[in-house]
Amino acid sequence: MSPAPAYEVEEGLDAERRLLERVQSAEAECGLLFWRPTRAALVMPQRMSRLEGFAQAERVCAGLGWPIALRDSGGEPVPQSPAVLNLALVYALPSGESELTRIENAYLRLCQPMLDWLAGLGLAAGLGEVDGAFCDGRYNVTLQGRKLVGTAQRWRRRRDDGRHLVLAHGAVLMENQRDAMVEVVNAFYASCGLADRCRAGSHIALDECVGAVWTRLEALREGYRASLGRAGLILD
């Protein structure tokens, strides 16, 4: 199996939902999915479809080669394309882990293996907000003070035992497509009359730092396997 199977964006989002449903139905305690879009799309929360000007924005984005796709989670518009690696980590809250720290722990459980992987590539990565980045957040993975990975999460409760479960998501810019991505995000904002704007220089792609980026994913997967195992979460 490919380390990052290719899906249409809607198919990839459906694959993430199926993984979440497996953990929700207690078929598994955790799961990890890597996938790569086959084509470009601008993915955003369902709520944005209610914005004034959305229909015009949809036409503008499609004209730029980035049709809009809607997702279940919150946040802001995120460009998806074959230049992006998506990671979906799903798990039920381990027994004894505090519910008070579950959100921060989920971000760290998602991000730390990426930080370790990047360190193994000789890159000094960090976490934090980046001014001018699209869908900015405290748990961006950064290189050289620029955004490499965007992160998000959503939570549910499992019906049979009431345990919290999370889908933590990361989108890694593997190949440099920064200019086109920023262009379409800003075009969406402008078409909807929103003041938000992002900048290409606030982002960085992994292939700007190392070569052969798509051949390096097995080490990242093994990093997740080891890290999750230390928390008692065993991947299939």
C-alpha positions as CSV (number, residue, x, y, z in Angstrom):
1,M,0.0,0.0,0.0
2,S,1.2,3.5,-0.8
3,P,2.4,5.5,2.2
4,A,0.0,8.2,1.1
5,P,-2.9,6.9,-1.1
6,A,-4.4,9.5,-3.5
7,Y,-8.0,10.5,-3.2
8,E,-10.3,13.1,-4.6
9,V,-10.7,15.6,-1.8
10,E,-14.3,14.6,-1.0
11,E,-13.1,10.9,-0.9
12,G,-10.3,11.8,1.5
13,L,-12.7,13.5,3.8
14,D,-15.0,10.5,3.7
15,A,-12.0,8.2,4.5
16,E,-11.3,10.3,7.6
17,R,-15.0,10.1,8.6
18,R,-14.9,6.3,8.2
19,L,-11.8,6.1,10.4
20,L,-13.6,8.2,13.1
21,E,-16.6,6.0,12.9
22,R,-14.5,2.8,13.4
23,V,-13.1,4.2,16.7
24,Q,-16.6,5.5,17.6
25,S,-18.0,2.0,17.2
26,A,-15.1,0.6,19.2
27,E,-13.8,-1.5,16.3
28,A,-10.5,0.2,17.1
29,E,-9.0,2.3,19.8
30,C,-6.9,4.4,17.4
31,G,-6.1,4.8,13.7
32,L,-3.9,6.8,11.5
33,L,-4.5,7.8,7.8
34,F,-2.1,9.5,5.4
35,W,-3.6,10.7,2.1
36,R,-2.9,13.0,-0.8
37,P,-5.4,14.8,-2.9
38,T,-5.6,14.0,-6.6
39,R,-6.7,17.5,-7.6
40,A,-6.9,21.0,-6.1
41,A,-9.8,22.2,-4.0
42,L,-10.4,25.0,-1.5
43,V,-11.8,23.3,1.6
44,M,-13.7,25.2,4.2
45,P,-16.3,24.8,7.0
46,Q,-19.9,24.3,6.1
47,R,-20.8,27.6,7.8
48,M,-19.0,29.6,5.1
49,S,-21.5,28.5,2.5
50,R,-23.9,30.9,4.2
51,L,-21.7,33.9,3.7
52,E,-23.0,36.7,1.5
53,G,-21.1,36.5,-1.8
54,F,-20.4,32.8,-1.4
55,A,-21.9,31.9,-4.8
56,Q,-19.7,34.4,-6.5
57,A,-16.7,33.3,-4.5
58,E,-17.4,29.7,-5.6
59,R,-17.4,30.7,-9.3
60,V,-14.2,32.8,-8.8
61,C,-12.3,29.9,-7.1
62,A,-13.4,27.4,-9.6
63,G,-12.2,29.7,-12.4
64,L,-8.8,29.7,-10.7
65,G,-8.8,25.9,-10.7
66,W,-9.7,25.5,-7.0
67,P,-13.4,24.3,-6.7
68,I,-14.8,24.7,-3.2
69,A,-15.3,21.6,-0.9
70,L,-17.0,21.8,2.5
71,R,-15.8,20.0,5.6
72,D,-17.4,19.1,9.0
73,S,-14.9,20.9,11.2
74,G,-14.4,24.6,11.9
75,G,-11.6,27.0,11.0
76,E,-10.9,28.9,7.8
77,P,-10.4,28.1,4.1
78,V,-7.5,25.7,3.5
79,P,-6.1,24.9,0.0
80,Q,-5.8,21.2,-0.8
81,S,-3.9,19.8,-3.8
82,P,-1.4,17.0,-4.8
83,A,1.2,19.2,-3.1
84,V,-0.3,18.4,0.3
85,L,0.0,15.4,2.7
86,N,-3.0,15.0,5.0
87,L,-2.7,13.1,8.3
88,A,-5.7,12.1,10.3
89,L,-5.1,10.7,13.8
90,V,-8.1,9.2,15.6
91,Y,-8.2,7.8,19.1
92,A,-10.3,7.3,22.1
93,L,-9.0,9.1,25.2
94,P,-6.7,6.8,27.0
95,S,-7.9,5.6,30.4
96,G,-6.6,7.8,33.2
97,E,-5.9,10.8,30.9
98,S,-7.4,14.0,32.2
99,E,-10.3,15.5,30.2
100,L,-9.0,18.9,31.2
101,T,-5.9,18.5,29.1
102,R,-7.3,16.4,26.3
103,I,-7.3,19.2,23.6
104,E,-3.7,20.2,24.2
105,N,-2.6,16.6,24.5
106,A,-4.3,15.8,21.2
107,Y,-2.4,18.6,19.4
108,L,0.9,17.4,21.0
109,R,0.2,13.8,20.1
110,L,-0.4,14.9,16.5
111,C,2.6,17.4,16.3
112,Q,5.4,15.8,18.3
113,P,6.0,12.9,15.8
114,M,6.2,15.5,13.0
115,L,8.7,17.6,15.0
116,D,10.8,14.5,15.6
117,W,10.6,13.5,11.9
118,L,11.7,16.9,10.8
119,A,14.5,16.9,13.3
120,G,15.6,13.6,11.7
121,L,15.7,15.4,8.4
122,G,18.1,18.0,9.9
123,L,15.4,20.7,10.3
124,A,14.6,22.7,13.4
125,A,10.9,22.9,13.6
126,G,8.6,24.6,16.1
127,L,5.0,25.3,17.0
128,G,3.2,28.6,16.9
129,E,1.1,31.2,15.1
130,V,2.4,32.8,11.9
131,D,1.2,36.2,10.9
132,G,-0.2,36.1,7.4
133,A,-0.8,32.4,7.3
134,F,-4.1,31.0,6.1
135,C,-6.1,29.1,8.8
136,D,-3.5,30.2,11.4
137,G,-3.3,28.6,14.8
138,R,-1.2,28.1,17.9
139,Y,-0.3,24.5,16.8
140,N,1.0,25.2,13.4
141,V,4.2,23.3,12.8
142,T,6.7,25.9,11.6
143,L,10.1,26.0,9.9
144,Q,12.1,29.2,9.8
145,G,9.2,31.0,11.4
146,R,6.9,30.1,8.5
147,K,4.0,27.7,8.5
148,L,4.6,24.2,7.2
149,V,1.7,22.3,8.7
150,G,-1.8,23.4,9.7
151,T,-3.6,21.5,12.4
152,A,-7.2,21.1,13.6
153,Q,-9.2,18.6,15.7
154,R,-12.8,17.7,16.4
155,W,-14.2,15.6,19.3
156,R,-17.1,13.2,19.8
157,R,-18.2,10.9,22.6
158,R,-18.5,7.2,22.1
159,R,-22.0,6.0,22.7
160,D,-21.3,2.7,24.4
161,D,-18.8,3.9,27.1
162,G,-19.0,7.7,27.0
163,R,-15.3,8.1,26.3
164,H,-14.2,11.1,24.3
165,L,-12.6,10.5,20.9
166,V,-10.8,12.9,18.7
167,L,-9.9,13.3,15.0
168,A,-6.7,15.4,15.0
169,H,-5.8,16.5,11.5
170,G,-2.6,17.9,9.9
171,A,-2.1,19.3,6.4
172,V,1.6,19.3,5.4
173,L,2.7,21.5,2.5
174,M,5.1,19.0,0.8
175,E,5.7,20.9,-2.4
176,N,5.9,24.6,-3.0
177,Q,2.6,25.8,-4.3
178,R,2.4,28.8,-1.9
179,D,1.7,31.5,-4.5
180,A,-1.3,29.8,-6.1
181,M,-2.7,28.8,-2.7
182,V,-2.6,32.3,-1.2
183,E,-4.1,33.7,-4.4
184,V,-7.2,31.5,-4.2
185,V,-7.7,32.1,-0.4
186,N,-7.4,35.8,-0.9
187,A,-9.8,35.7,-3.9
188,F,-12.3,33.9,-1.7
189,Y,-12.1,36.5,1.0
190,A,-12.3,39.4,-1.4
191,S,-15.4,37.8,-3.2
192,C,-17.2,37.5,0.1
193,G,-16.3,41.0,1.2
194,L,-14.0,39.8,4.0
195,A,-11.0,41.8,5.2
196,D,-8.8,38.8,5.9
197,R,-5.7,38.3,3.7
198,C,-2.8,35.9,3.8
199,R,0.8,36.0,2.4
200,A,2.8,33.5,0.5
201,G,5.9,34.4,2.5
202,S,4.2,33.3,5.7
203,H,4.3,29.6,4.4
204,I,7.1,27.2,3.5
205,A,7.0,23.8,1.7
206,L,9.1,20.9,2.7
207,D,10.7,20.6,-0.7
208,E,12.2,24.0,-0.2
209,C,14.3,22.4,2.5
210,V,14.9,18.8,1.5
211,G,14.6,16.7,-1.6
212,A,12.5,13.5,-2.5
213,V,9.9,14.5,0.1
214,W,7.3,11.8,-0.8
215,T,9.9,9.0,-0.2
216,R,10.3,10.0,3.5
217,L,6.9,9.1,4.9
218,E,7.6,5.7,6.3
219,A,9.8,7.2,9.0
220,L,7.0,9.6,9.9
221,R,4.5,6.7,10.2
222,E,6.9,4.7,12.3
223,G,7.3,7.8,14.5
224,Y,3.6,7.9,15.1
225,R,3.5,4.1,15.8
226,A,6.2,4.5,18.5
227,S,4.8,7.6,20.1
228,L,1.3,6.3,20.3
229,G,2.5,3.0,21.6
230,R,4.1,4.8,24.6
231,A,0.6,6.1,25.4
232,G,-0.9,2.6,25.1
233,L,-2.5,3.3,21.8
234,I,-1.6,0.5,19.3
235,L,-2.1,1.1,15.6
236,D,-3.3,-1.8,13.4
